[in-house]
Amino acid sequence: MTDHANRPVLVINSGSSSLKYQLVEPKSGVAQAGGGIQQIGEPSSRVASHEEALRLAFEQMAESGVDLKPGALLAVGHRVVHGGNEFYRPTLIDDARIADLEKLSQLAPLHNPPAIQGIKVARKLLPAVAHIAVFDTAYFHRLPPAAATYAMDRDLAERYHIRRYGFHGTSHEYVSAQAAAFLHQPLDELNQIVLHLGNGASASAIAGGRPVDTSMGLTPLEGLVMGTRSGDIDPGVISYLWRTAHMDVDAIESMLNNRSGVWGLAGERDFRKLRAMIESGDGAAQLAHDVFIHRLRKYIGAYLAVLGNTDVITFTGGIGENDAAVRRDAMAGLERLGIVLDEGRNLSAGKRAQRISADDSPIAVLMVPTNEELAIARDCANLLAG
């Protein structure tokens, strides 16, 4: 990155009723400001639109001493969940690219439309700045065909672009590189399992810096149990509910995305509250935790087999970074597979990258904080630097 990368990038993540932002310097990694606006467009909110939300974000930054005068920004980086087959690199946005992105909305109807709305608003309010889209699916674009392909009618899959795309790619790429740096080993010499655990959760197997498998698929619904998403489920459940419960496809999709996972089992998705419920003897909370851990351990075991030889397993994301009990339970009893957790290190893990395995553990186990905003900012700076 050249000296112009000292100018900050405004990273924007637009949801259907939320807008998160961070102003970050790509070179130093310093975040000058950050925040979020929730409940956009909801009856109880004073913020009626994404345009009002972004203007409010500007006001919040000004109050913290940040002046977005002309020339102050290097770029605006937009997180876009789904890039389909076409978008797998950071991409400068213009009217034509927006039209292309809108065509992809059917692949991610819950995620891409609000991201596109955020791009349109930001381009209107900041017209003199480069706007760059960074895609959650990009890192997994080159998954091996055996991992990317669903065993279904080939012609139908090709016609409708059905394949396993994977998500959280920005985090998996960033964290795997940070893990290699922490271990003082070349990225291309390490086999890694990265566990991004938050309200959305995903796992990846990475061989020599290249992903060879990941838990999410065509959509972010596949894979691990999540805060409100079911993760892996028998596809027959969908047709069964359609026939017997007379639920239409939209209702079933909404249930699997918004009222399933840990929330569906226990009525709570915050793992701190879930822990308190478990300690009070709540059986539903205990089951939700057990189901979450069981699915996680299945993927860890699968990726140990996919990789053949694994050097490091890394926990990241809001739960992965902060919940010692989840890390402990996920690793429990795996000593014969080369995983030996150090309970003291696990309990004392803080806000920086840390080894939580024993010194003699054949497979290193780490906790590494993710920083998707910094990764997006650096992607933007690298694109503009050529």
Secondary structure, 3 states (H helix, E strand, C coil): CCHHHHCCEEEEEECCCCEEEEEECCCCCCEEEEEEECCCCCCCCCCCCHHHHHHHHHHHHHHCCCCCCCCCCCEEEEEECCCCCCCCCCEECCHHHHHHHHHCHHHCCCCHHHHHHHHHHHHHHCCCCCEEEEECCHHHCCCCHHHHCCCCCHHHHHHCCCCCCCCCHHHHHHHHHHHHHHHCCCHHHCEEEEEEECCCEEEEEEECCEEEEECCCCCCCCCCCCCCCCCCCCCHHHHHHHHHCCCCHHHHHHHHHHCCHHHHHHCCCCHHHHHHHHHCCCHHHHHHHHHHHHHHHHHHHHHHHHHCCCCEEEEEHHHHHHCHHHHHHHHCCCHHHCCCECHHHHHHCCCCCEECECCCCCCEEEECCCCHHHHHHHHHHHHHHC
